[in-house]
Amino acid sequence: MSLYLFFLNIIIFLNNNILDIYMEKPQYKIQSILIDRHKYSVEEACKWLFANGFEVKKIDGTKNLWRFRQYNPATLRTQGYNHYAHKQIADGISFVLAYTS
């Protein structure tokens, strides 16, 4: 094998492995965003979501929270996301993160 083919094979091997790493599905997705309704009106909450690149598809209100669903949990489950955790990101704002197993 010529030196050229040797290095070409190494480059192809490295490129394929790098692509595999970057093409993996993310380990988590933001399933919902929870916003304290005592600190933010629904309008302020929507403005925060839009300003930070999130969608307002469905709003659920509880006594204390505005809940903005980003992904349906049933859909996430079929994609392998079946563990959930809360992560506070700012005063009165937290994410519900869905993780893969």
Steps between C-alpha positions, in 0.01 A plus 500: 500500500635838411555764762226708337241222535612434856437860606180519297365198689594661832322823403187311393504299824535813714228687309255212538566475874469875550169500311373215719579704812325812374199317358404330827169606648530741790504348848215725611224722366310778673155346538333798673583840638351590837459866590384631836169673442549720809811653341396507132171571331412265215593778255841553664558125502419475129734790423780324693438178306506674161809703591681178591403302192223284647151435369162562656295201387295427807469685830389321814438706809511371855464689827870596494636435151465564130602180319611528137531161333772470237468125433223252565623248762349209302702602193818531706442157651492342151835670431659351813465799733353353817671664799401849614662762722440865586772762454456854623662741256388836639290642780151364436595306184587132477524231234361150506776301330433164337805270492578186305561182696 
